[in-house]
Amino acid sequence: MRLDNIIGNIMYKLEELNYSYEALEPVIDAKTVEIHHTKHHANYLNKMNAILEKNHVSDEYPLTELVNHLDLIDEADHNAFLFNFGGVVNHNLYFSILGTNGLSNPGAGLEEDINKTFGSYEAFKDLFAAKANGFMGSGWVMLVYKDNDLSIITLKNQDNPYSLGYTPLIALDLWEHAYYLKYQNLRTDYIAAFFSILDFDVIEKLYEEA
């Protein structure tokens, strides 16, 4: 919906974390989580909102559905919008599925589907890590759901799964800002440690909704 007479609306807000910045230590240090959330994540959001405001687009749509309404945005702004939109939704998922207070392994429903698709949860982790370790440059590795099937995909830069029709369940951020303060060039260690801070209470809900 275009709002020709309304500019400066609240637009989309930065999602709050369900845990403190230090809650993911020692896997991810508090300073990294704070900078990642309040600087990088927020920067994508601010730039996305600015593009929406410039194009007089309201926030009436659920955030992830904005990719279905690119016709409301001038074509010249599409690339910048999609980049920053991806930065927002990818980070929303990444931060939401991390935590140490929920289930640390898949629940029954998701576990059955993982076993059917990958053989076992351990086999899934090995394949997911292999794709992450083999990924060159900045981007994401995700477990996604589409047409009753699970799959692991890689996305460059801030490409997003919603544009491809996927429902994402797990997202691993491979941009250096996600891990470099602690792991520096040891990205493999970050990837291996990632599985120990997954909150499967949240992931299972996403799976059930999908």
Secondary structure, 3 states (H helix, E strand, C coil): CECCCCCCCCCCCCCCCCCCHHHHCCCCCHHHHHHHHHHHHHHHHHHHHHHHHHCCECCCCCHHHHHHHHHHCCHHHHHHHHHHHHHHHHHHHHHHCECCCCCCCCCHHHHHHHHHHHCCHHHHHHHHHHHHHCCCCCEEEEEEEECCEEEEEEEECCCCCHHHCCEEEEEEECCHHHCHHHHCCCHHHHHHHHHHHECHHHHHHHHHHC
